[in-house]
């Protein structure tokens, strides 16, 4: 039996098309955000590896340099200014060590907030959806 006119049967396909469009937009947004999250995680992992490798290599090199410099200078000045040379070497490496610790601390403290770009994009998405919802409510209410 055919449906009487004015029952809204003509709006059925429009609703499904609208829902399908909504879900496709939602999935596209989620895909974009997940892609951004993975990019940020990869960048953070690469940065962490670089910091660890450079830190460990610098510690090794500074330790070796410290040892051989101490040995060389002490051998050169053993008979004349033994204590002065030991104090000078200590001071130089103390200042260098403190400077390197401050550089490493600055690298750790100045890193960007974890997933900051993704959070900002999601916040913009929520605000846009809220504006769209508010605009739809304003259109519906006469």
Buried (B, 14 or more C-beta within 10 A) or exposed (E): EEEEEEEEEEEEEEEEEEEEEEEEEEEEBEEEBEEBBEEBEEEBEEEEEEBEEEBEEEEEEBEEEBEEEBEEBEEEBEEEEEEEBBEEBEEEBEEEEEEBEEEBEEBEEEEEEEBEBBBEBBEEBEEEEEEEEEEEEEEEEE
